[in-house]
Amino acid sequence: SGELVGVICLLLDITAQRKTEKLRQEFTANVTHELKTPLTSISGYAEMIENGMVSKKDDIQRFAGRIHKEAGRLISLISDIMKLSKMDDKAYQIEGVKKVNLKDMVIESVELLEMSAKKNNISIHTELEDVTCVGNETQLYELVFNLCDNAVRYNKTNGNVYVTLTRINNNAVLQVKDTGIGIDKKHQGRIFERFYRVDKSRSKETGGTGLGLAIVKHIAELHNAEIAVESELSKGTVITVTFYSNKS
């Protein structure tokens, strides 16, 4: 009969939705920029060779080398983006779970990084117990390698990297310490964000994609692990990953 008998008020909290949308927009913008940079370089060098602007053999080899380097950077970037996208899926579950020897992974990572370490006279020291944890072998290797790689990549000439592996209270503990450039306190809370770079020029110079630590964080979360960061500017960084055996 048109009589007002009550009011229904529906309130929707869209804070999380807005935050997710903002992160998505930032990620899209960053991906676009990061992909465009190497592609622009590749296109420019290739165009100069195509138009006969580079005639000397040495120059052709130099330009081809730059194209190869930028193409490699592009492949690494796309690979990292695909890994993160896969792990972002809420329905994603770890496959191929088994007992993994972390000591073997550290040894393999150090061997692969020896050449790049020697270029800057960086020494890698290890103190490893025979420690295992349950998880995906490929992902755990990625975590170990990325942490060791960063310790070398952002170190100083004549610097040191210390990798220790221990078992504390039945939990596997991996610690990677370097004597590198360090991280200012104002940046420490953001280093696991995608494409966040403390020193953008240094990251570009060393070929970093800006996604390494974001991948490390995702893998740690998937494997019931926690990451702790201690760092002092110009003195170095210590990253500790604890794999809990019985954490709910």
Residue pairs with C-beta under 8 A, 6 or more apart in sequence:
27 194
27 195
30 194
30 195
30 210
31 81
31 195
34 77
34 195
34 209
34 210
35 74
35 77
35 78
38 70
38 71
38 73
38 74
38 77
39 70
39 74
41 66
41 67
41 70
42 67
42 70
42 71
42 74
45 63
45 64
45 66
45 67
45 70
46 67
48 54
48 63
49 60
49 63
49 64
54 60
54 63
69 207
72 207
73 207
73 209
76 207
76 209
77 209
77 211
80 209
80 211
80 212
80 215
81 211
83 142
83 215
84 194
84 211
84 214
84 215
84 218
86 92
87 215
87 218
87 219
87 222
88 218
92 222
94 135
94 136
94 139
94 222
94 223
95 136
96 136
96 137
96 138
97 134
97 135
97 136
98 134
98 135
98 137
99 132
99 133
99 134
100 132
100 133
100 134
100 135
100 136
100 137
100 140
101 130
101 131
101 132
102 131
102 132
102 133
102 140
102 144
102 165
102 172
102 174
103 128
103 129
103 130
103 131
103 165
105 140
105 141
105 144
105 145
106 126
106 128
106 144
106 148
106 163
106 165
106 174
107 126
107 128
108 141
109 141
109 144
109 145
109 148
109 149
110 124
110 126
110 148
110 163
112 145
113 124
113 145
113 148
113 149
113 152
114 124
116 152
116 153
117 123
117 124
117 152
117 161
120 152
120 155
120 156
120 157
120 158
120 159
121 157
121 158
122 152
122 155
122 157
122 158
122 159
122 160
122 161
123 159
123 160
123 161
124 148
124 152
124 160
124 161
124 163
125 160
125 161
125 162
125 163
126 162
126 163
126 164
126 165
127 162
127 163
127 164
127 165
128 163
128 164
128 165
129 165
129 166
129 167
131 165
131 166
131 167
131 172
131 173
132 172
133 140
133 172
133 223
133 243
133 245
135 222
135 223
135 243
136 222
136 223
139 219
139 222
139 223
140 219
140 223
142 215
142 216
142 219
143 215
143 216
143 219
143 220
143 223
143 241
144 174
146 212
146 213
146 215
146 216
147 174
147 176
147 216
147 239
147 241
148 161
148 163
148 176
149 212
150 176
150 178
150 212
150 213
151 161
151 163
151 176
151 177
151 178
151 180
151 237
152 161
152 178
153 206
153 208
154 178
154 180
154 181
154 199
154 202
154 206
154 237
155 161
155 178
155 179
155 180
155 181
156 179
156 180
156 181
159 178
159 179
159 180
159 236
160 178
160 179
161 176
161 177
161 178
161 179
162 175
162 176
162 177
162 178
163 174
163 175
163 176
163 177
164 173
164 174
164 175
164 177
165 172
165 173
165 174
165 175
166 172
166 173
166 175
167 173
168 242
170 245
170 246
171 242
171 243
171 244
171 245
172 242
172 243
172 245
173 240
173 241
173 242
173 243
174 240
174 241
174 243
175 238
175 239
175 240
175 241
176 238
176 239
177 236
177 237
177 238
177 239
178 236
178 237
178 238
179 235
179 236
180 236
180 237
181 199
181 202
181 233
181 234
182 231
182 232
182 233
182 234
182 235
182 236
182 237
183 191
183 198
183 229
183 231
183 233
183 237
184 198
184 233
187 196
187 198
188 229
188 231
190 196
191 198
191 213
191 229
192 213
192 214
192 216
192 217
192 227
193 214
194 210
194 211
194 214
195 210
195 211
196 210
197 203
197 208
197 210
203 210
216 227
216 241
217 227
220 226
220 227
220 241
223 243
224 243
224 244
224 247
225 241
225 242
225 243
225 244
226 241
226 242
226 244
227 239
227 240
227 241
228 239
228 240
228 242
229 237
229 238
229 239
229 240
230 237
230 238
230 240
231 237
231 238
